């Protein structure tokens, strides 16, 4: 009888340890999205500027720019030491669009460098604030955009794309394995693509109207 009681106590202790190791509150299972939110950041001005941004390190982010003037408009991202990280926007004149500021894989952007003689404004938000689409039916828009696909695609899905505009039209999709360019054309037209399972995000770059249709 005493031996049975000892075995029972030992089994209970081991079960408690196992429960602790798999508890959702343990650091190893904490959701990354829980630390990837922040308040929207508003920027703006007239003419050339280097605007500092302060977002949590590694937090994926989008930025929506508005440039109502006819002057050329370019925006580059900068590291803390002023090193250029990449170009976000390059427009010959008026511009309204949303682009990725920090990729889903993370990174650090310390400032944006705006080059223009006109007025401009920008809103920086977490990736969770991006436009959402359930991957069913039709999705349409104009110019640059960032689109969350919720829920992520559960299988290979055929899409038909139509686009206008004179500049390059580029579509990049994201899965857990990273980004993939699935469409890249330099003139108005249309085409069909197959998007893989697990796709949860896409970016669209172009200067005209566009539409996506799911082919069933």
KOLVO-791933 format. One record per residue (C-alpha): x, y, z; residue in three letters. Coordinates in steps of 0.05 Angstrom, whole numbers. Last residue first. Layout:
// residues N
<mivo u="X" v="Y" w="Z" residuo="ALA"/>
...
// end
This chain:
// residues 216
<mivo u="-243" v="554" w="-1187" residuo="UNK"/>
<mivo u="-199" v="611" w="-1211" residuo="UNK"/>
<mivo u="-191" v="665" w="-1158" residuo="UNK"/>
<mivo u="-192" v="734" w="-1189" residuo="UNK"/>
<mivo u="-141" v="789" w="-1175" residuo="UNK"/>
<mivo u="-151" v="860" w="-1199" residuo="UNK"/>
<mivo u="-107" v="920" w="-1217" residuo="UNK"/>
<mivo u="-112" v="995" w="-1230" residuo="UNK"/>
<mivo u="-48" v="1032" w="-1247" residuo="UNK"/>
<mivo u="20" v="1052" w="-1219" residuo="UNK"/>
<mivo u="48" v="985" w="-1197" residuo="UNK"/>
<mivo u="74" v="947" w="-1137" residuo="UNK"/>
<mivo u="31" v="895" w="-1102" residuo="UNK"/>
<mivo u="53" v="861" w="-1037" residuo="UNK"/>
<mivo u="27" v="795" w="-1013" residuo="UNK"/>
<mivo u="13" v="761" w="-947" residuo="UNK"/>
<mivo u="-10" v="694" w="-917" residuo="UNK"/>
<mivo u="11" v="642" w="-969" residuo="UNK"/>
<mivo u="12" v="575" w="-932" residuo="UNK"/>
<mivo u="-6" v="535" w="-994" residuo="UNK"/>
<mivo u="25" v="559" w="-1059" residuo="UNK"/>
<mivo u="-2" v="610" w="-1108" residuo="UNK"/>
<mivo u="-10" v="589" w="-1181" residuo="UNK"/>
<mivo u="-8" v="646" w="-1232" residuo="UNK"/>
<mivo u="-50" v="668" w="-1291" residuo="UNK"/>
<mivo u="-38" v="730" w="-1334" residuo="UNK"/>
<mivo u="-63" v="798" w="-1354" residuo="UNK"/>
<mivo u="-40" v="861" w="-1389" residuo="UNK"/>
<mivo u="-13" v="931" w="-1382" residuo="UNK"/>
<mivo u="62" v="935" w="-1390" residuo="UNK"/>
<mivo u="125" v="918" w="-1349" residuo="UNK"/>
<mivo u="107" v="850" w="-1321" residuo="UNK"/>
<mivo u="129" v="814" w="-1258" residuo="UNK"/>
<mivo u="86" v="761" w="-1224" residuo="UNK"/>
<mivo u="100" v="708" w="-1171" residuo="UNK"/>
<mivo u="159" v="741" w="-1136" residuo="UNK"/>
<mivo u="170" v="697" w="-1074" residuo="UNK"/>
<mivo u="179" v="719" w="-1002" residuo="UNK"/>
<mivo u="198" v="676" w="-942" residuo="UNK"/>
<mivo u="193" v="602" w="-922" residuo="UNK"/>
<mivo u="135" v="616" w="-874" residuo="UNK"/>
<mivo u="97" v="642" w="-935" residuo="UNK"/>
<mivo u="98" v="709" w="-970" residuo="UNK"/>
<mivo u="75" v="731" w="-1039" residuo="UNK"/>
<mivo u="107" v="784" w="-1084" residuo="UNK"/>
<mivo u="69" v="816" w="-1141" residuo="UNK"/>
<mivo u="104" v="864" w="-1189" residuo="UNK"/>
<mivo u="74" v="911" w="-1242" residuo="UNK"/>
<mivo u="129" v="950" w="-1276" residuo="UNK"/>
<mivo u="108" v="1019" w="-1300" residuo="UNK"/>
<mivo u="57" v="1039" w="-1353" residuo="UNK"/>
<mivo u="-9" v="1026" w="-1317" residuo="UNK"/>
<mivo u="-62" v="973" w="-1321" residuo="UNK"/>
<mivo u="-68" v="904" w="-1289" residuo="UNK"/>
<mivo u="-107" v="839" w="-1294" residuo="UNK"/>
<mivo u="-88" v="778" w="-1253" residuo="UNK"/>
<mivo u="-119" v="708" w="-1253" residuo="UNK"/>
<mivo u="-105" v="666" w="-1192" residuo="UNK"/>
<mivo u="-97" v="590" w="-1185" residuo="UNK"/>
<mivo u="-92" v="564" w="-1113" residuo="UNK"/>
<mivo u="-44" v="511" w="-1086" residuo="UNK"/>
<mivo u="-74" v="490" w="-1019" residuo="UNK"/>
<mivo u="-93" v="516" w="-950" residuo="UNK"/>
<mivo u="-84" v="590" w="-966" residuo="UNK"/>
<mivo u="-73" v="632" w="-904" residuo="UNK"/>
<mivo u="-137" v="653" w="-868" residuo="UNK"/>
<mivo u="-133" v="710" w="-879" residuo="UNK"/>
<mivo u="-90" v="737" w="-935" residuo="UNK"/>
<mivo u="-59" v="802" w="-913" residuo="UNK"/>
<mivo u="-52" v="854" w="-969" residuo="UNK"/>
<mivo u="1" v="908" w="-979" residuo="UNK"/>
<mivo u="-11" v="960" w="-1033" residuo="UNK"/>
<mivo u="22" v="1000" w="-1088" residuo="UNK"/>
<mivo u="-23" v="1028" w="-1143" residuo="UNK"/>
<mivo u="-97" v="1017" w="-1152" residuo="UNK"/>
<mivo u="-142" v="963" w="-1122" residuo="UNK"/>
<mivo u="-181" v="900" w="-1134" residuo="UNK"/>
<mivo u="-193" v="833" w="-1100" residuo="UNK"/>
<mivo u="-243" v="784" w="-1129" residuo="UNK"/>
<mivo u="-272" v="718" w="-1105" residuo="UNK"/>
<mivo u="-239" v="682" w="-1046" residuo="UNK"/>
<mivo u="-170" v="694" w="-1017" residuo="UNK"/>
<mivo u="-199" v="719" w="-951" residuo="UNK"/>
<mivo u="-171" v="789" w="-962" residuo="UNK"/>
<mivo u="-145" v="839" w="-910" residuo="UNK"/>
<mivo u="-115" v="909" w="-917" residuo="UNK"/>
<mivo u="-56" v="922" w="-873" residuo="UNK"/>
<mivo u="-66" v="940" w="-799" residuo="UNK"/>
<mivo u="-35" v="874" w="-775" residuo="UNK"/>
<mivo u="30" v="896" w="-809" residuo="UNK"/>
<mivo u="37" v="948" w="-754" residuo="UNK"/>
<mivo u="27" v="1021" w="-774" residuo="UNK"/>
<mivo u="67" v="1078" w="-804" residuo="UNK"/>
<mivo u="27" v="1136" w="-833" residuo="UNK"/>
<mivo u="60" v="1183" w="-882" residuo="UNK"/>
<mivo u="53" v="1254" w="-908" residuo="UNK"/>
<mivo u="80" v="1294" w="-966" residuo="UNK"/>
<mivo u="86" v="1365" w="-993" residuo="UNK"/>
<mivo u="127" v="1380" w="-1055" residuo="UNK"/>
<mivo u="200" v="1393" w="-1072" residuo="UNK"/>
<mivo u="216" v="1320" w="-1064" residuo="UNK"/>
<mivo u="266" v="1272" w="-1032" residuo="UNK"/>
<mivo u="244" v="1235" w="-969" residuo="UNK"/>
<mivo u="294" v="1197" w="-927" residuo="UNK"/>
<mivo u="262" v="1148" w="-879" residuo="UNK"/>
<mivo u="293" v="1133" w="-811" residuo="UNK"/>
<mivo u="313" v="1079" w="-762" residuo="UNK"/>
<mivo u="292" v="1016" w="-798" residuo="UNK"/>
<mivo u="307" v="950" w="-764" residuo="UNK"/>
<mivo u="293" v="879" w="-787" residuo="UNK"/>
<mivo u="239" v="827" w="-782" residuo="UNK"/>
<mivo u="220" v="766" w="-822" residuo="UNK"/>
<mivo u="153" v="799" w="-837" residuo="UNK"/>
<mivo u="190" v="855" w="-874" residuo="UNK"/>
<mivo u="195" v="925" w="-844" residuo="UNK"/>
<mivo u="170" v="985" w="-885" residuo="UNK"/>
<mivo u="124" v="946" w="-930" residuo="UNK"/>
<mivo u="87" v="991" w="-979" residuo="UNK"/>
<mivo u="22" v="1030" w="-982" residuo="UNK"/>
<mivo u="4" v="1078" w="-1037" residuo="UNK"/>
<mivo u="-15" v="1148" w="-1059" residuo="UNK"/>
<mivo u="32" v="1185" w="-1106" residuo="UNK"/>
<mivo u="32" v="1248" w="-1148" residuo="UNK"/>
<mivo u="95" v="1259" w="-1189" residuo="UNK"/>
<mivo u="150" v="1218" w="-1221" residuo="UNK"/>
<mivo u="146" v="1164" w="-1167" residuo="UNK"/>
<mivo u="200" v="1124" w="-1133" residuo="UNK"/>
<mivo u="178" v="1093" w="-1067" residuo="UNK"/>
<mivo u="209" v="1045" w="-1016" residuo="UNK"/>
<mivo u="282" v="1046" w="-1036" residuo="UNK"/>
<mivo u="330" v="1005" w="-995" residuo="UNK"/>
<mivo u="375" v="1002" w="-934" residuo="UNK"/>
<mivo u="415" v="1066" w="-942" residuo="UNK"/>
<mivo u="468" v="1076" w="-888" residuo="UNK"/>
<mivo u="453" v="1135" w="-842" residuo="UNK"/>
<mivo u="486" v="1104" w="-781" residuo="UNK"/>
<mivo u="419" v="1084" w="-750" residuo="UNK"/>
<mivo u="398" v="1050" w="-815" residuo="UNK"/>
<mivo u="361" v="1086" w="-870" residuo="UNK"/>
<mivo u="300" v="1073" w="-914" residuo="UNK"/>
<mivo u="291" v="1110" w="-979" residuo="UNK"/>
<mivo u="232" v="1151" w="-1006" residuo="UNK"/>
<mivo u="226" v="1184" w="-1074" residuo="UNK"/>
<mivo u="178" v="1236" w="-1101" residuo="UNK"/>
<mivo u="184" v="1275" w="-1166" residuo="UNK"/>
<mivo u="143" v="1340" w="-1165" residuo="UNK"/>
<mivo u="70" v="1339" w="-1188" residuo="UNK"/>
<mivo u="42" v="1348" w="-1118" residuo="UNK"/>
<mivo u="-7" v="1306" w="-1077" residuo="UNK"/>
<mivo u="43" v="1260" w="-1043" residuo="UNK"/>
<mivo u="10" v="1211" w="-995" residuo="UNK"/>
<mivo u="49" v="1153" w="-965" residuo="UNK"/>
<mivo u="23" v="1092" w="-928" residuo="UNK"/>
<mivo u="74" v="1054" w="-887" residuo="UNK"/>
<mivo u="73" v="981" w="-866" residuo="UNK"/>
<mivo u="107" v="947" w="-808" residuo="UNK"/>
<mivo u="135" v="881" w="-784" residuo="UNK"/>
<mivo u="162" v="888" w="-713" residuo="UNK"/>
<mivo u="236" v="867" w="-712" residuo="UNK"/>
<mivo u="258" v="922" w="-665" residuo="UNK"/>
<mivo u="197" v="959" w="-637" residuo="UNK"/>
<mivo u="181" v="1022" w="-677" residuo="UNK"/>
<mivo u="213" v="1091" w="-673" residuo="UNK"/>
<mivo u="219" v="1129" w="-738" residuo="UNK"/>
<mivo u="266" v="1187" w="-753" residuo="UNK"/>
<mivo u="248" v="1232" w="-811" residuo="UNK"/>
<mivo u="301" v="1254" w="-860" residuo="UNK"/>
<mivo u="272" v="1310" w="-902" residuo="UNK"/>
<mivo u="270" v="1341" w="-971" residuo="UNK"/>
<mivo u="210" v="1385" w="-987" residuo="UNK"/>
<mivo u="147" v="1396" w="-947" residuo="UNK"/>
<mivo u="127" v="1357" w="-885" residuo="UNK"/>
<mivo u="96" v="1295" w="-858" residuo="UNK"/>
<mivo u="99" v="1238" w="-808" residuo="UNK"/>
<mivo u="46" v="1202" w="-767" residuo="UNK"/>
<mivo u="63" v="1140" w="-726" residuo="UNK"/>
<mivo u="8" v="1090" w="-710" residuo="UNK"/>
<mivo u="14" v="1059" w="-641" residuo="UNK"/>
<mivo u="52" v="994" w="-634" residuo="UNK"/>
<mivo u="42" v="919" w="-643" residuo="UNK"/>
<mivo u="94" v="865" w="-655" residuo="UNK"/>
<mivo u="103" v="841" w="-584" residuo="UNK"/>
<mivo u="42" v="796" w="-581" residuo="UNK"/>
<mivo u="51" v="777" w="-654" residuo="UNK"/>
<mivo u="110" v="733" w="-634" residuo="UNK"/>
<mivo u="61" v="686" w="-597" residuo="UNK"/>
<mivo u="93" v="657" w="-534" residuo="UNK"/>
<mivo u="109" v="583" w="-539" residuo="UNK"/>
<mivo u="182" v="582" w="-518" residuo="UNK"/>
<mivo u="170" v="635" w="-465" residuo="UNK"/>
<mivo u="122" v="591" w="-425" residuo="UNK"/>
<mivo u="51" v="619" w="-420" residuo="UNK"/>
<mivo u="22" v="567" w="-468" residuo="UNK"/>
<mivo u="43" v="512" w="-418" residuo="UNK"/>
<mivo u="80" v="455" w="-451" residuo="UNK"/>
<mivo u="138" v="449" w="-401" residuo="UNK"/>
<mivo u="94" v="465" w="-341" residuo="UNK"/>
<mivo u="45" v="409" w="-359" residuo="UNK"/>
<mivo u="102" v="360" w="-365" residuo="UNK"/>
<mivo u="128" v="380" w="-296" residuo="UNK"/>
<mivo u="59" v="371" w="-265" residuo="UNK"/>
<mivo u="52" v="302" w="-296" residuo="UNK"/>
<mivo u="119" v="282" w="-267" residuo="UNK"/>
<mivo u="97" v="304" w="-197" residuo="UNK"/>
<mivo u="32" v="266" w="-202" residuo="UNK"/>
<mivo u="68" v="203" w="-225" residuo="UNK"/>
<mivo u="116" v="208" w="-166" residuo="UNK"/>
<mivo u="59" v="217" w="-116" residuo="UNK"/>
<mivo u="22" v="156" w="-144" residuo="UNK"/>
<mivo u="84" v="113" w="-143" residuo="UNK"/>
<mivo u="96" v="132" w="-70" residuo="UNK"/>
<mivo u="24" v="115" w="-52" residuo="UNK"/>
<mivo u="29" v="47" w="-87" residuo="UNK"/>
<mivo u="92" v="31" w="-47" residuo="UNK"/>
<mivo u="56" v="48" w="18" residuo="UNK"/>
<mivo u="0" v="0" w="0" residuo="UNK"/>
// end
